Amino acid sequence: MGWADKARNAAQDVAGKAKEAAGKVTGDNDLKNEGKVDQGKSSLKKAGENVKDAFRN
């Protein structure tokens, strides 16, 4: 996994956590769920990159 991919995934995860927190504070369930989706996408991308790395080694 390249450093750029790691940075993008980390940024997406942080943004998702921020959206989820903002949704909780404001009571906006759509925003909260959008944050959870962003975090899930980030996790899936990270898992996919780990699989690629495992096959390269």
mmCIF entry with sequence, helices, sheets and N, C-alpha, C, O atoms, coordinates in Angstrom:
data_MODEL
# 
_entry.id   MODEL 
# 
_entity.id                         1 
_entity.type                       polymer 
_entity.pdbx_number_of_molecules   1 
# 
_entity_poly.entity_id                      1 
_entity_poly.type                           'polypeptide(L)' 
_entity_poly.nstd_linkage                   no 
_entity_poly.nstd_monomer                   no 
_entity_poly.pdbx_seq_one_letter_code       MGWADKARNAAQDVAGKAKEAAGKVTGDNDLKNEGKVDQGKSSLKKAGENVKDAFRN 
_entity_poly.pdbx_seq_one_letter_code_can   MGWADKARNAAQDVAGKAKEAAGKVTGDNDLKNEGKVDQGKSSLKKAGENVKDAFRN 
_entity_poly.pdbx_strand_id                 A 
# 
loop_
_entity_poly_seq.entity_id 
_entity_poly_seq.num 
_entity_poly_seq.mon_id 
_entity_poly_seq.hetero 
1 1  MET n 
1 2  GLY n 
1 3  TRP n 
1 4  ALA n 
1 5  ASP n 
1 6  LYS n 
1 7  ALA n 
1 8  ARG n 
1 9  ASN n 
1 10 ALA n 
1 11 ALA n 
1 12 GLN n 
1 13 ASP n 
1 14 VAL n 
1 15 ALA n 
1 16 GLY n 
1 17 LYS n 
1 18 ALA n 
1 19 LYS n 
1 20 GLU n 
1 21 ALA n 
1 22 ALA n 
1 23 GLY n 
1 24 LYS n 
1 25 VAL n 
1 26 THR n 
1 27 GLY n 
1 28 ASP n 
1 29 ASN n 
1 30 ASP n 
1 31 LEU n 
1 32 LYS n 
1 33 ASN n 
1 34 GLU n 
1 35 GLY n 
1 36 LYS n 
1 37 VAL n 
1 38 ASP n 
1 39 GLN n 
1 40 GLY n 
1 41 LYS n 
1 42 SER n 
1 43 SER n 
1 44 LEU n 
1 45 LYS n 
1 46 LYS n 
1 47 ALA n 
1 48 GLY n 
1 49 GLU n 
1 50 ASN n 
1 51 VAL n 
1 52 LYS n 
1 53 ASP n 
1 54 ALA n 
1 55 PHE n 
1 56 ARG n 
1 57 ASN n 
# 
_struct_asym.id          A 
_struct_asym.entity_id   1 
# 
loop_
_struct_conf.conf_type_id 
_struct_conf.id 
_struct_conf.pdbx_PDB_helix_id 
_struct_conf.beg_label_comp_id 
_struct_conf.beg_label_asym_id 
_struct_conf.beg_label_seq_id 
_struct_conf.pdbx_beg_PDB_ins_code 
_struct_conf.end_label_comp_id 
_struct_conf.end_label_asym_id 
_struct_conf.end_label_seq_id 
_struct_conf.pdbx_end_PDB_ins_code 
_struct_conf.beg_auth_comp_id 
_struct_conf.beg_auth_asym_id 
_struct_conf.beg_auth_seq_id 
_struct_conf.end_auth_comp_id 
_struct_conf.end_auth_asym_id 
_struct_conf.end_auth_seq_id 
_struct_conf.pdbx_PDB_helix_class 
_struct_conf.details 
_struct_conf.pdbx_PDB_helix_length 
HELX_P HELX_P1 AA1 TRP A 3  ? THR A 26 ? TRP A 3  THR A 26 1 ? 24 
HELX_P HELX_P2 AA2 ASN A 29 ? ARG A 56 ? ASN A 29 ARG A 56 1 ? 28 
# 
_struct_conf_type.id          HELX_P 
_struct_conf_type.criteria    ? 
_struct_conf_type.reference   ? 
# 
loop_
_atom_site.group_PDB 
_atom_site.id 
_atom_site.type_symbol 
_atom_site.label_atom_id 
_atom_site.label_alt_id 
_atom_site.label_comp_id 
_atom_site.label_asym_id 
_atom_site.label_entity_id 
_atom_site.label_seq_id 
_atom_site.pdbx_PDB_ins_code 
_atom_site.Cartn_x 
_atom_site.Cartn_y 
_atom_site.Cartn_z 
_atom_site.occupancy 
_atom_site.B_iso_or_equiv 
_atom_site.pdbx_formal_charge 
_atom_site.auth_seq_id 
_atom_site.auth_comp_id 
_atom_site.auth_asym_id 
_atom_site.auth_atom_id 
_atom_site.pdbx_PDB_model_num 
ATOM 1   N N  . MET A 1 1  ? 0.844   -1.159  0.000  1.00 0.00 ? 1  MET A N  1 
ATOM 2   C CA . MET A 1 1  ? 0.000   0.000   0.000  1.00 0.00 ? 1  MET A CA 1 
ATOM 3   C C  . MET A 1 1  ? 0.893   1.227   0.000  1.00 0.00 ? 1  MET A C  1 
ATOM 4   O O  . MET A 1 1  ? 1.793   1.354   0.830  1.00 0.00 ? 1  MET A O  1 
ATOM 5   N N  . GLY A 1 2  ? 0.642   2.110   -0.918 1.00 0.00 ? 2  GLY A N  1 
ATOM 6   C CA . GLY A 1 2  ? 1.440   3.319   -1.005 1.00 0.00 ? 2  GLY A CA 1 
ATOM 7   C C  . GLY A 1 2  ? 1.064   4.309   0.081  1.00 0.00 ? 2  GLY A C  1 
ATOM 8   O O  . GLY A 1 2  ? -0.023  4.253   0.655  1.00 0.00 ? 2  GLY A O  1 
ATOM 9   N N  . TRP A 1 3  ? 1.990   5.214   0.348  1.00 0.00 ? 3  TRP A N  1 
ATOM 10  C CA . TRP A 1 3  ? 1.738   6.188   1.401  1.00 0.00 ? 3  TRP A CA 1 
ATOM 11  C C  . TRP A 1 3  ? 0.570   7.100   1.053  1.00 0.00 ? 3  TRP A C  1 
ATOM 12  O O  . TRP A 1 3  ? -0.149  7.556   1.943  1.00 0.00 ? 3  TRP A O  1 
ATOM 13  N N  . ALA A 1 4  ? 0.374   7.373   -0.248 1.00 0.00 ? 4  ALA A N  1 
ATOM 14  C CA . ALA A 1 4  ? -0.744  8.233   -0.653 1.00 0.00 ? 4  ALA A CA 1 
ATOM 15  C C  . ALA A 1 4  ? -2.077  7.550   -0.375 1.00 0.00 ? 4  ALA A C  1 
ATOM 16  O O  . ALA A 1 4  ? -3.026  8.188   0.080  1.00 0.00 ? 4  ALA A O  1 
ATOM 17  N N  . ASP A 1 5  ? -2.143  6.242   -0.653 1.00 0.00 ? 5  ASP A N  1 
ATOM 18  C CA . ASP A 1 5  ? -3.369  5.496   -0.378 1.00 0.00 ? 5  ASP A CA 1 
ATOM 19  C C  . ASP A 1 5  ? -3.662  5.461   1.121  1.00 0.00 ? 5  ASP A C  1 
ATOM 20  O O  . ASP A 1 5  ? -4.807  5.612   1.548  1.00 0.00 ? 5  ASP A O  1 
ATOM 21  N N  . LYS A 1 6  ? -2.615  5.260   1.900  1.00 0.00 ? 6  LYS A N  1 
ATOM 22  C CA . LYS A 1 6  ? -2.794  5.239   3.355  1.00 0.00 ? 6  LYS A CA 1 
ATOM 23  C C  . LYS A 1 6  ? -3.322  6.582   3.846  1.00 0.00 ? 6  LYS A C  1 
ATOM 24  O O  . LYS A 1 6  ? -4.211  6.636   4.696  1.00 0.00 ? 6  LYS A O  1 
ATOM 25  N N  . ALA A 1 7  ? -2.773  7.653   3.310  1.00 0.00 ? 7  ALA A N  1 
ATOM 26  C CA . ALA A 1 7  ? -3.195  8.995   3.723  1.00 0.00 ? 7  ALA A CA 1 
ATOM 27  C C  . ALA A 1 7  ? -4.645  9.257   3.341  1.00 0.00 ? 7  ALA A C  1 
ATOM 28  O O  . ALA A 1 7  ? -5.409  9.814   4.129  1.00 0.00 ? 7  ALA A O  1 
ATOM 29  N N  . ARG A 1 8  ? -5.026  8.851   2.124  1.00 0.00 ? 8  ARG A N  1 
ATOM 30  C CA . ARG A 1 8  ? -6.409  9.048   1.689  1.00 0.00 ? 8  ARG A CA 1 
ATOM 31  C C  . ARG A 1 8  ? -7.382  8.244   2.546  1.00 0.00 ? 8  ARG A C  1 
ATOM 32  O O  . ARG A 1 8  ? -8.439  8.744   2.933  1.00 0.00 ? 8  ARG A O  1 
ATOM 33  N N  . ASN A 1 9  ? -7.022  7.004   2.838  1.00 0.00 ? 9  ASN A N  1 
ATOM 34  C CA . ASN A 1 9  ? -7.886  6.168   3.663  1.00 0.00 ? 9  ASN A CA 1 
ATOM 35  C C  . ASN A 1 9  ? -8.010  6.732   5.072  1.00 0.00 ? 9  ASN A C  1 
ATOM 36  O O  . ASN A 1 9  ? -9.098  6.736   5.648  1.00 0.00 ? 9  ASN A O  1 
ATOM 37  N N  . ALA A 1 10 ? -6.904  7.206   5.627  1.00 0.00 ? 10 ALA A N  1 
ATOM 38  C CA . ALA A 1 10 ? -6.934  7.799   6.966  1.00 0.00 ? 10 ALA A CA 1 
ATOM 39  C C  . ALA A 1 10 ? -7.786  9.064   6.970  1.00 0.00 ? 10 ALA A C  1 
ATOM 40  O O  . ALA A 1 10 ? -8.549  9.299   7.906  1.00 0.00 ? 10 ALA A O  1 
ATOM 41  N N  . ALA A 1 11 ? -7.657  9.871   5.933  1.00 0.00 ? 11 ALA A N  1 
ATOM 42  C CA . ALA A 1 11 ? -8.447  11.098  5.845  1.00 0.00 ? 11 ALA A CA 1 
ATOM 43  C C  . ALA A 1 11 ? -9.932  10.777  5.736  1.00 0.00 ? 11 ALA A C  1 
ATOM 44  O O  . ALA A 1 11 ? -10.761 11.447  6.352  1.00 0.00 ? 11 ALA A O  1 
ATOM 45  N N  . GLN A 1 12 ? -10.268 9.757   4.957  1.00 0.00 ? 12 GLN A N  1 
ATOM 46  C CA . GLN A 1 12 ? -11.666 9.368   4.807  1.00 0.00 ? 12 GLN A CA 1 
ATOM 47  C C  . GLN A 1 12 ? -12.218 8.850   6.140  1.00 0.00 ? 12 GLN A C  1 
ATOM 48  O O  . GLN A 1 12 ? -13.367 9.121   6.490  1.00 0.00 ? 12 GLN A O  1 
ATOM 49  N N  . ASP A 1 13 ? -11.398 8.109   6.873  1.00 0.00 ? 13 ASP A N  1 
ATOM 50  C CA . ASP A 1 13 ? -11.823 7.590   8.167  1.00 0.00 ? 13 ASP A CA 1 
ATOM 51  C C  . ASP A 1 13 ? -12.059 8.731   9.152  1.00 0.00 ? 13 ASP A C  1 
ATOM 52  O O  . ASP A 1 13 ? -13.062 8.749   9.865  1.00 0.00 ? 13 ASP A O  1 
ATOM 53  N N  . VAL A 1 14 ? -11.133 9.678   9.186  1.00 0.00 ? 14 VAL A N  1 
ATOM 54  C CA . VAL A 1 14 ? -11.271 10.824  10.095 1.00 0.00 ? 14 VAL A CA 1 
ATOM 55  C C  . VAL A 1 14 ? -12.500 11.655  9.722  1.00 0.00 ? 14 VAL A C  1 
ATOM 56  O O  . VAL A 1 14 ? -13.249 12.090  10.597 1.00 0.00 ? 14 VAL A O  1 
ATOM 57  N N  . ALA A 1 15 ? -12.701 11.871  8.435  1.00 0.00 ? 15 ALA A N  1 
ATOM 58  C CA . ALA A 1 15 ? -13.869 12.639  7.988  1.00 0.00 ? 15 ALA A CA 1 
ATOM 59  C C  . ALA A 1 15 ? -15.154 11.910  8.374  1.00 0.00 ? 15 ALA A C  1 
ATOM 60  O O  . ALA A 1 15 ? -16.132 12.537  8.782  1.00 0.00 ? 15 ALA A O  1 
ATOM 61  N N  . GLY A 1 16 ? -15.146 10.595  8.245  1.00 0.00 ? 16 GLY A N  1 
ATOM 62  C CA . GLY A 1 16 ? -16.318 9.817   8.626  1.00 0.00 ? 16 GLY A CA 1 
ATOM 63  C C  . GLY A 1 16 ? -16.611 9.920   10.116 1.00 0.00 ? 16 GLY A C  1 
ATOM 64  O O  . GLY A 1 16 ? -17.765 10.039  10.528 1.00 0.00 ? 16 GLY A O  1 
ATOM 65  N N  . LYS A 1 17 ? -15.555 9.873   10.915 1.00 0.00 ? 17 LYS A N  1 
ATOM 66  C CA . LYS A 1 17 ? -15.743 9.996   12.365 1.00 0.00 ? 17 LYS A CA 1 
ATOM 67  C C  . LYS A 1 17 ? -16.278 11.380  12.720 1.00 0.00 ? 17 LYS A C  1 
ATOM 68  O O  . LYS A 1 17 ? -17.117 11.520  13.610 1.00 0.00 ? 17 LYS A O  1 
ATOM 69  N N  . ALA A 1 18 ? -15.788 12.400  12.018 1.00 0.00 ? 18 ALA A N  1 
ATOM 70  C CA . ALA A 1 18 ? -16.257 13.765  12.278 1.00 0.00 ? 18 ALA A CA 1 
ATOM 71  C C  . ALA A 1 18 ? -17.731 13.909  11.891 1.00 0.00 ? 18 ALA A C  1 
ATOM 72  O O  . ALA A 1 18 ? -18.509 14.527  12.617 1.00 0.00 ? 18 ALA A O  1 
ATOM 73  N N  . LYS A 1 19 ? -18.107 13.342  10.752 1.00 0.00 ? 19 LYS A N  1 
ATOM 74  C CA . LYS A 1 19 ? -19.511 13.406  10.325 1.00 0.00 ? 19 LYS A CA 1 
ATOM 75  C C  . LYS A 1 19 ? -20.406 12.676  11.316 1.00 0.00 ? 19 LYS A C  1 
ATOM 76  O O  . LYS A 1 19 ? -21.480 13.158  11.675 1.00 0.00 ? 19 LYS A O  1 
ATOM 77  N N  . GLU A 1 20 ? -19.948 11.507  11.752 1.00 0.00 ? 20 GLU A N  1 
ATOM 78  C CA . GLU A 1 20 ? -20.745 10.742  12.706 1.00 0.00 ? 20 GLU A CA 1 
ATOM 79  C C  . GLU A 1 20 ? -20.933 11.535  14.003 1.00 0.00 ? 20 GLU A C  1 
ATOM 80  O O  . GLU A 1 20 ? -22.038 11.594  14.544 1.00 0.00 ? 20 GLU A O  1 
ATOM 81  N N  . ALA A 1 21 ? -19.860 12.136  14.495 1.00 0.00 ? 21 ALA A N  1 
ATOM 82  C CA . ALA A 1 21 ? -19.939 12.923  15.727 1.00 0.00 ? 21 ALA A CA 1 
ATOM 83  C C  . ALA A 1 21 ? -20.851 14.132  15.548 1.00 0.00 ? 21 ALA A C  1 
ATOM 84  O O  . ALA A 1 21 ? -21.656 14.442  16.425 1.00 0.00 ? 21 ALA A O  1 
ATOM 85  N N  . ALA A 1 22 ? -20.724 14.810  14.417 1.00 0.00 ? 22 ALA A N  1 
ATOM 86  C CA . ALA A 1 22 ? -21.571 15.974  14.156 1.00 0.00 ? 22 ALA A CA 1 
ATOM 87  C C  . ALA A 1 22 ? -23.039 15.563  14.070 1.00 0.00 ? 22 ALA A C  1 
ATOM 88  O O  . ALA A 1 22 ? -23.927 16.269  14.549 1.00 0.00 ? 22 ALA A O  1 
ATOM 89  N N  . GLY A 1 23 ? -23.272 14.412  13.453 1.00 0.00 ? 23 GLY A N  1 
ATOM 90  C CA . GLY A 1 23 ? -24.643 13.924  13.363 1.00 0.00 ? 23 GLY A CA 1 
ATOM 91  C C  . GLY A 1 23 ? -25.232 13.602  14.721 1.00 0.00 ? 23 GLY A C  1 
ATOM 92  O O  . GLY A 1 23 ? -26.410 13.857  14.973 1.00 0.00 ? 23 GLY A O  1 
ATOM 93  N N  . LYS A 1 24 ? -24.406 13.038  15.603 1.00 0.00 ? 24 LYS A N  1 
ATOM 94  C CA . LYS A 1 24 ? -24.878 12.726  16.954 1.00 0.00 ? 24 LYS A CA 1 
ATOM 95  C C  . LYS A 1 24 ? -25.219 13.998  17.719 1.00 0.00 ? 24 LYS A C  1 
ATOM 96  O O  . LYS A 1 24 ? -26.241 14.075  18.401 1.00 0.00 ? 24 LYS A O  1 
ATOM 97  N N  . VAL A 1 25 ? -24.339 15.000  17.592 1.00 0.00 ? 25 VAL A N  1 
ATOM 98  C CA . VAL A 1 25 ? -24.537 16.256  18.332 1.00 0.00 ? 25 VAL A CA 1 
ATOM 99  C C  . VAL A 1 25 ? -25.781 16.989  17.851 1.00 0.00 ? 25 VAL A C  1 
ATOM 100 O O  . VAL A 1 25 ? -26.554 17.509  18.654 1.00 0.00 ? 25 VAL A O  1 
ATOM 101 N N  . THR A 1 26 ? -25.968 17.025  16.538 1.00 0.00 ? 26 THR A N  1 
ATOM 102 C CA . THR A 1 26 ? -27.086 17.784  15.978 1.00 0.00 ? 26 THR A CA 1 
ATOM 103 C C  . THR A 1 26 ? -28.374 16.969  15.871 1.00 0.00 ? 26 THR A C  1 
ATOM 104 O O  . THR A 1 26 ? -29.443 17.517  15.601 1.00 0.00 ? 26 THR A O  1 
ATOM 105 N N  . GLY A 1 27 ? -28.264 15.667  16.084 1.00 0.00 ? 27 GLY A N  1 
ATOM 106 C CA . GLY A 1 27 ? -29.444 14.818  15.954 1.00 0.00 ? 27 GLY A CA 1 
ATOM 107 C C  . GLY A 1 27 ? -29.777 14.491  14.509 1.00 0.00 ? 27 GLY A C  1 
ATOM 108 O O  . GLY A 1 27 ? -30.887 14.045  14.215 1.00 0.00 ? 27 GLY A O  1 
ATOM 109 N N  . ASP A 1 28 ? -28.840 14.704  13.612 1.00 0.00 ? 28 ASP A N  1 
ATOM 110 C CA . ASP A 1 28 ? -29.027 14.437  12.183 1.00 0.00 ? 28 ASP A CA 1 
ATOM 111 C C  . ASP A 1 28 ? -28.602 12.997  11.880 1.00 0.00 ? 28 ASP A C  1 
ATOM 112 O O  . ASP A 1 28 ? -27.419 12.711  11.697 1.00 0.00 ? 28 ASP A O  1 
ATOM 113 N N  . ASN A 1 29 ? -29.587 12.102  11.830 1.00 0.00 ? 29 ASN A N  1 
ATOM 114 C CA . ASN A 1 29 ? -29.283 10.690  11.614 1.00 0.00 ? 29 ASN A CA 1 
ATOM 115 C C  . ASN A 1 29 ? -28.684 10.421  10.237 1.00 0.00 ? 29 ASN A C  1 
ATOM 116 O O  . ASN A 1 29 ? -27.874 9.508   10.079 1.00 0.00 ? 29 ASN A O  1 
ATOM 117 N N  . ASP A 1 30 ? -29.081 11.215  9.237  1.00 0.00 ? 30 ASP A N  1 
ATOM 118 C CA . ASP A 1 30 ? -28.510 11.029  7.892  1.00 0.00 ? 30 ASP A CA 1 
ATOM 119 C C  . ASP A 1 30 ? -27.012 11.309  7.896  1.00 0.00 ? 30 ASP A C  1 
ATOM 120 O O  . ASP A 1 30 ? -26.234 10.552  7.316  1.00 0.00 ? 30 ASP A O  1 
ATOM 121 N N  . LEU A 1 31 ? -26.615 12.381  8.540  1.00 0.00 ? 31 LEU A N  1 
ATOM 122 C CA . LEU A 1 31 ? -25.198 12.735  8.623  1.00 0.00 ? 31 LEU A CA 1 
ATOM 123 C C  . LEU A 1 31 ? -24.430 11.690  9.424  1.00 0.00 ? 31 LEU A C  1 
ATOM 124 O O  . LEU A 1 31 ? -23.319 11.307  9.054  1.00 0.00 ? 31 LEU A O  1 
ATOM 125 N N  . LYS A 1 32 ? -25.015 11.239  10.501 1.00 0.00 ? 32 LYS A N  1 
ATOM 126 C CA . LYS A 1 32 ? -24.391 10.212  11.337 1.00 0.00 ? 32 LYS A CA 1 
ATOM 127 C C  . LYS A 1 32 ? -24.183 8.928   10.533 1.00 0.00 ? 32 LYS A C  1 
ATOM 128 O O  . LYS A 1 32 ? -23.117 8.317   10.598 1.00 0.00 ? 32 LYS A O  1 
ATOM 129 N N  . ASN A 1 33 ? -25.191 8.526   9.784  1.00 0.00 ? 33 ASN A N  1 
ATOM 130 C CA . ASN A 1 33 ? -25.079 7.318   8.971  1.00 0.00 ? 33 ASN A CA 1 
ATOM 131 C C  . ASN A 1 33 ? -24.084 7.492   7.828  1.00 0.00 ? 33 ASN A C  1 
ATOM 132 O O  . ASN A 1 33 ? -23.369 6.554   7.474  1.00 0.00 ? 33 ASN A O  1 
ATOM 133 N N  . GLU A 1 34 ? -24.040 8.681   7.258  1.00 0.00 ? 34 GLU A N  1 
ATOM 134 C CA . GLU A 1 34 ? -23.067 8.962   6.191  1.00 0.00 ? 34 GLU A CA 1 
ATOM 135 C C  . GLU A 1 34 ? -21.640 8.821   6.731  1.00 0.00 ? 34 GLU A C  1 
ATOM 136 O O  . GLU A 1 34 ? -20.757 8.314   6.039  1.00 0.00 ? 34 GLU A O  1 
ATOM 137 N N  . GLY A 1 35 ? -21.429 9.262   7.943  1.00 0.00 ? 35 GLY A N  1 
ATOM 138 C CA . GLY A 1 35 ? -20.121 9.122   8.581  1.00 0.00 ? 35 GLY A CA 1 
ATOM 139 C C  . GLY A 1 35 ? -19.748 7.670   8.781  1.00 0.00 ? 35 GLY A C  1 
ATOM 140 O O  . GLY A 1 35 ? -18.599 7.285   8.567  1.00 0.00 ? 35 GLY A O  1 
ATOM 141 N N  . LYS A 1 36 ? -20.708 6.864   9.190  1.00 0.00 ? 36 LYS A N  1 
ATOM 142 C CA . LYS A 1 36 ? -20.460 5.438   9.374  1.00 0.00 ? 36 LYS A CA 1 
ATOM 143 C C  . LYS A 1 36 ? -20.132 4.771   8.041  1.00 0.00 ? 36 LYS A C  1 
ATOM 144 O O  . LYS A 1 36 ? -19.267 3.898   7.976  1.00 0.00 ? 36 LYS A O  1 
ATOM 145 N N  . VAL A 1 37 ? -20.822 5.184   6.979  1.00 0.00 ? 37 VAL A N  1 
ATOM 146 C CA . VAL A 1 37 ? -20.553 4.637   5.646  1.00 0.00 ? 37 VAL A CA 1 
ATOM 147 C C  . VAL A 1 37 ? -19.138 4.998   5.207  1.00 0.00 ? 37 VAL A C  1 
ATOM 148 O O  . VAL A 1 37 ? -18.420 4.150   4.678  1.00 0.00 ? 37 VAL A O  1 
ATOM 149 N N  . ASP A 1 38 ? -18.736 6.228   5.418  1.00 0.00 ? 38 ASP A N  1 
ATOM 150 C CA . ASP A 1 38 ? -17.381 6.656   5.055  1.00 0.00 ? 38 ASP A CA 1 
ATOM 151 C C  . ASP A 1 38 ? -16.328 5.832   5.800  1.00 0.00 ? 38 ASP A C  1 
ATOM 152 O O  . ASP A 1 38 ? -15.317 5.436   5.220  1.00 0.00 ? 38 ASP A O  1 
ATOM 153 N N  . GLN A 1 39 ? -16.568 5.582   7.068  1.00 0.00 ? 39 GLN A N  1 
ATOM 154 C CA . GLN A 1 39 ? -15.634 4.780   7.856  1.00 0.00 ? 39 GLN A CA 1 
ATOM 155 C C  . GLN A 1 39 ? -15.579 3.345   7.332  1.00 0.00 ? 39 GLN A C  1 
ATOM 156 O O  . GLN A 1 39 ? -14.510 2.736   7.275  1.00 0.00 ? 39 GLN A O  1 
ATOM 157 N N  . GLY A 1 40 ? -16.729 2.818   6.954  1.00 0.00 ? 40 GLY A N  1 
ATOM 158 C CA . GLY A 1 40 ? -16.776 1.467   6.413  1.00 0.00 ? 40 GLY A CA 1 
ATOM 159 C C  . GLY A 1 40 ? -16.035 1.356   5.096  1.00 0.00 ? 40 GLY A C  1 
ATOM 160 O O  . GLY A 1 40 ? -15.317 0.384   4.861  1.00 0.00 ? 40 GLY A O  1 
ATOM 161 N N  . LYS A 1 41 ? -16.204 2.347   4.237  1.00 0.00 ? 41 LYS A N  1 
ATOM 162 C CA . LYS A 1 41 ? -15.489 2.358   2.955  1.00 0.00 ? 41 LYS A CA 1 
ATOM 163 C C  . LYS A 1 41 ? -13.984 2.395   3.189  1.00 0.00 ? 41 LYS A C  1 
ATOM 164 O O  . LYS A 1 41 ? -13.223 1.695   2.522  1.00 0.00 ? 41 LYS A O  1 
ATOM 165 N N  . SER A 1 42 ? -13.571 3.208   4.131  1.00 0.00 ? 42 SER A N  1 
ATOM 166 C CA . SER A 1 42 ? -12.151 3.313   4.449  1.00 0.00 ? 42 SER A CA 1 
ATOM 167 C C  . SER A 1 42 ? -11.606 1.969   4.930  1.00 0.00 ? 42 SER A C  1 
ATOM 168 O O  . SER A 1 42 ? -10.519 1.553   4.529  1.00 0.00 ? 42 SER A O  1 
ATOM 169 N N  . SER A 1 43 ? -12.356 1.305   5.779  1.00 0.00 ? 43 SER A N  1 
ATOM 170 C CA . SER A 1 43 ? -11.925 -0.002  6.293  1.00 0.00 ? 43 SER A CA 1 
ATOM 171 C C  . SER A 1 43 ? -11.824 -1.033  5.176  1.00 0.00 ? 43 SER A C  1 
ATOM 172 O O  . SER A 1 43 ? -10.882 -1.825  5.142  1.00 0.00 ? 43 SER A O  1 
ATOM 173 N N  . LEU A 1 44 ? -12.792 -1.024  4.263  1.00 0.00 ? 44 LEU A N  1 
ATOM 174 C CA . LEU A 1 44 ? -12.761 -1.967  3.144  1.00 0.00 ? 44 LEU A CA 1 
ATOM 175 C C  . LEU A 1 44 ? -11.565 -1.711  2.231  1.00 0.00 ? 44 LEU A C  1 
ATOM 176 O O  . LEU A 1 44 ? -10.910 -2.648  1.774  1.00 0.00 ? 44 LEU A O  1 
ATOM 177 N N  . LYS A 1 45 ? -11.290 -0.447  1.971  1.00 0.00 ? 45 LYS A N  1 
ATOM 178 C CA . LYS A 1 45 ? -10.138 -0.112  1.134  1.00 0.00 ? 45 LYS A CA 1 
ATOM 179 C C  . LYS A 1 45 ? -8.841  -0.567  1.796  1.00 0.00 ? 45 LYS A C  1 
ATOM 180 O O  . LYS A 1 45 ? -7.946  -1.095  1.135  1.00 0.00 ? 45 LYS A O  1 
ATOM 181 N N  . LYS A 1 46 ? -8.750  -0.356  3.099  1.00 0.00 ? 46 LYS A N  1 
ATOM 182 C CA . LYS A 1 46 ? -7.556  -0.767  3.827  1.00 0.00 ? 46 LYS A CA 1 
ATOM 183 C C  . LYS A 1 46 ? -7.394  -2.287  3.779  1.00 0.00 ? 46 LYS A C  1 
ATOM 184 O O  . LYS A 1 46 ? -6.287  -2.790  3.590  1.00 0.00 ? 46 LYS A O  1 
ATOM 185 N N  . ALA A 1 47 ? -8.480  -3.004  3.948  1.00 0.00 ? 47 ALA A N  1 
ATOM 186 C CA . ALA A 1 47 ? -8.431  -4.471  3.890  1.00 0.00 ? 47 ALA A CA 1 
ATOM 187 C C  . ALA A 1 47 ? -8.018  -4.944  2.493  1.00 0.00 ? 47 ALA A C  1 
ATOM 188 O O  . ALA A 1 47 ? -7.232  -5.882  2.360  1.00 0.00 ? 47 ALA A O  1 
ATOM 189 N N  . GLY A 1 48 ? -8.543  -4.301  1.467  1.00 0.00 ? 48 GLY A N  1 
ATOM 190 C CA . GLY A 1 48 ? -8.175  -4.661  0.095  1.00 0.00 ? 48 GLY A CA 1 
ATOM 191 C C  . GLY A 1 48 ? -6.704  -4.422  -0.179 1.00 0.00 ? 48 GLY A C  1 
ATOM 192 O O  . GLY A 1 48 ? -6.049  -5.238  -0.828 1.00 0.00 ? 48 GLY A O  1 
ATOM 193 N N  . GLU A 1 49 ? -6.187  -3.321  0.307  1.00 0.00 ? 49 GLU A N  1 
ATOM 194 C CA . GLU A 1 49 ? -4.768  -3.035  0.126  1.00 0.00 ? 49 GLU A CA 1 
ATOM 195 C C  . GLU A 1 49 ? -3.904  -4.025  0.903  1.00 0.00 ? 49 GLU A C  1 
ATOM 196 O O  . GLU A 1 49 ? -2.829  -4.408  0.440  1.00 0.00 ? 49 GLU A O  1 
ATOM 197 N N  . ASN A 1 50 ? -4.369  -4.439  2.083  1.00 0.00 ? 50 ASN A N  1 
ATOM 198 C CA . ASN A 1 50 ? -3.610  -5.432  2.852  1.00 0.00 ? 50 ASN A CA 1 
ATOM 199 C C  . ASN A 1 50 ? -3.558  -6.767  2.117  1.00 0.00 ? 50 ASN A C  1 
ATOM 200 O O  . ASN A 1 50 ? -2.539  -7.456  2.162  1.00 0.00 ? 50 ASN A O  1 
ATOM 201 N N  . VAL A 1 51 ? -4.636  -7.138  1.446  1.00 0.00 ? 51 VAL A N  1 
ATOM 202 C CA . VAL A 1 51 ? -4.652  -8.374  0.665  1.00 0.00 ? 51 VAL A CA 1 
ATOM 203 C C  . VAL A 1 51 ? -3.666  -8.261  -0.495 1.00 0.00 ? 51 VAL A C  1 
ATOM 204 O O  . VAL A 1 51 ? -2.908  -9.191  -0.769 1.00 0.00 ? 51 VAL A O  1 
ATOM 205 N N  . LYS A 1 52 ? -3.683  -7.118  -1.170 1.00 0.00 ? 52 LYS A N  1 
ATOM 206 C CA . LYS A 1 52 ? -2.728  -6.908  -2.271 1.00 0.00 ? 52 LYS A CA 1 
ATOM 207 C C  . LYS A 1 52 ? -1.289  -7.018  -1.768 1.00 0.00 ? 52 LYS A C  1 
ATOM 208 O O  . LYS A 1 52 ? -0.445  -7.649  -2.404 1.00 0.00 ? 52 LYS A O  1 
ATOM 209 N N  . ASP A 1 53 ? -1.025  -6.404  -0.631 1.00 0.00 ? 53 ASP A N  1 
ATOM 210 C CA . ASP A 1 53 ? 0.322   -6.448  -0.054 1.00 0.00 ? 53 ASP A CA 1 
ATOM 211 C C  . ASP A 1 53 ? 0.725   -7.874  0.291  1.00 0.00 ? 53 ASP A C  1 
ATOM 212 O O  . ASP A 1 53 ? 1.880   -8.260  0.107  1.00 0.00 ? 53 ASP A O  1 
ATOM 213 N N  . ALA A 1 54 ? -0.223  -8.653  0.791  1.00 0.00 ? 54 ALA A N  1 
ATOM 214 C CA . ALA A 1 54 ? 0.082   -10.037 1.170  1.00 0.00 ? 54 ALA A CA 1 
ATOM 215 C C  . ALA A 1 54 ? 0.457   -10.862 -0.062 1.00 0.00 ? 54 ALA A C  1 
ATOM 216 O O  . ALA A 1 54 ? 1.349   -11.707 0.011  1.00 0.00 ? 54 ALA A O  1 
ATOM 217 N N  . PHE A 1 55 ? -0.205  -10.631 -1.176 1.00 0.00 ? 55 PHE A N  1 
ATOM 218 C CA . PHE A 1 55 ? 0.107   -11.373 -2.387 1.00 0.00 ? 55 PHE A CA 1 
ATOM 219 C C  . PHE A 1 55 ? 1.423   -10.929 -3.020 1.00 0.00 ? 55 PHE A C  1 
ATOM 220 O O  . PHE A 1 55 ? 2.098   -11.717 -3.682 1.00 0.00 ? 55 PHE A O  1 
ATOM 221 N N  . ARG A 1 56 ? 1.778   -9.670  -2.813 1.00 0.00 ? 56 ARG A N  1 
ATOM 222 C CA . ARG A 1 56 ? 3.049   -9.170  -3.344 1.00 0.00 ? 56 ARG A CA 1 
ATOM 223 C C  . ARG A 1 56 ? 4.226   -9.793  -2.605 1.00 0.00 ? 56 ARG A C  1 
ATOM 224 O O  . ARG A 1 56 ? 5.288   -10.012 -3.188 1.00 0.00 ? 56 ARG A O  1 
ATOM 225 N N  . ASN A 1 57 ? 4.034   -10.075 -1.328 1.00 0.00 ? 57 ASN A N  1 
ATOM 226 C CA . ASN A 1 57 ? 5.115   -10.645 -0.510 1.00 0.00 ? 57 ASN A CA 1 
ATOM 227 C C  . ASN A 1 57 ? 5.054   -12.117 -0.627 1.00 0.00 ? 57 ASN A C  1 
ATOM 228 O O  . ASN A 1 57 ? 5.867   -12.818 -0.025 1.00 0.00 ? 57 ASN A O  1 
# 
